[in-house]
Amino acid sequence: MGDEGQGQGSGRRRGLWIGGGALAVLALGAGGWAVVAAEDPAPRTGPLSAAEVRSAAHGFLDAWTDGDTEAAADRTDDAQAAGKALRDYRERGHLSPVRLTPGTPDGTRVPVSVRAEFSYEGARAPVSYDTGLAVVRRAGDGEPVVDWRPSVLHPRLDDSARLTVRETAPAQVDALDRDGRALDAQAFPSLAGVMDGLRSTYGKSAGGRPGLELRAAPGGAVLLSVPEGAPGKVRTTIDARVQKAAEREVRLRSGASLVVLKPSTGEILAVANSRTDGPNTALEGRLAPGSTMKMITASLLLEKKLASPDQPHPCPKNASYGGWKFHNVDDFDIVGGTFRSSFAASCNTAFITQAGRISDDALSRQARDVFGIGEHWSVGVDTFAGSVPVQHAASKAASMIGQGEVRMNPLTMASVVATARTGQFRQPYLVAPDVDHRTLATAHRTLDPAAHAQLRDLLHTTATAGSASGSMAGLSGDIGAKTGSAEVIGQKKPNGWFAAWHDDLAAAAVMRRGGRGGESSGPLVAAVLKSAQ
């Protein structure tokens, strides 16, 4: 009561400060009071005290440690820029501060020791560095706040830099054979390139972890390097026994490349190259296949009734088409022969004489629609699925015998001879599609049943009594084969090709500068087929 009386009697103005603004409480006499707004207090000015520096620094660092981006940004003189940078630190840099320790202030500057954790897709690494901040008075109200600049978060950051994570190397992969046993690149040197391909394709999905770098981009300053993690494991279709035989045989020959697969499934059982320090010719080569291409051309002629195994078929020494003159090896001819005898002897002119009876795109469509050539093959590693472009005039005729612009490799030719055996294209693969749920390529149609039976018969004749019989001697039962020699401009000897099957095993090989396929690649293919009996 006394105080109240004094207030009424004195008529003094009293003020109540709330939240940095003010409410003025006025005594109006006779016991009446009124509340009116008063002006905000004057901005803080003058040099910062040590207490203000410590309070501002600790408030910012505590909010940053707690992950409260908004609160930390509000304790700077540029909340918008600070908020963006703090979010980048966490979301793009994948960094979370574990401990931020301020040092002894030097005036308005405060050194800071940062202990953080980098966490990205299973990779974790501790991060330690020193940075610092400065405290200033905020414009307008003079409150002590952090003078915002990106270097507060990391000394290598500036206004133009943003944190980014990039892979420095694909994750390591341990390749397993079809039985789950590890494939050693030292024991199987031809698989070194294949393993690199598996690493690129399956490094992450197989459970491995790539090498990583945390960078300040642009500029590329590396803030953190994380080495590769434990390798993942990928089971392949490789048969270690067949692969071993393939490796042994290619080592005995210069410029040799080979692929072995199962016609019934498309599983690749072996991939081998005599040279392991260059391109993977077995899977990615782009070479003219020579007369092994006649398997596709013969299937076309058989389906169109332009040839039949035991009907007469011309095989002159030479034949012209589109202004080019084509000839047989050593200019041989077959007088009064059949298509069977021409095919078995690999007579070029027997095919050239039919060039005018097929459309320019017929061979290309046959290769794609029946044999899957040129489709997108999803093998598990990089491969070339062959090419039979549409040609006309002389180039069309050259394509019929595997010259001109036709391009193949042992993988595609192993697939062709496998399709010739079964009548249905099954895309070759090195990793089962259910590993990564990918879709394998399919052909538009199967080979006409009657033409298929005739093609099989022709290839069996070639393996038992034709140009492939010398190499295939010792293999019996369900066998078929085709030889090929592809001329290359500037080479004295052609590339030798050979493709064959024995039961549910198909293989194709090429030997650069090997000469005739039956004499060069033939023994290689036959030796591998025999080893798998």
KANORUR-V656659 format. One line per field, one symbol per residue. burial: 1 if it has 24 or more other ideal C-beta (glycine too) atoms within 12 Angstrom, else 0. Layout:
# KANORUR-V656659
burial=???
This chain:
# KANORUR-V656659
burial=00000000000001000000000000100000000000000000000100011001111110111000100111111100011111111101111110011100100111010101010100101010101111111100001111111111110110001111101001111111110000100001111111101111111111011111111100000011010110111111111101111111110010111111111011111111111100011111111111111111111111100111100011110010100001011000110011111111111111111110010001111111111111101111111111110111011111111111111111111111111111111111111110110001101000100011011111111111011111110010011111111111000001111111110111111111111111111111111111110
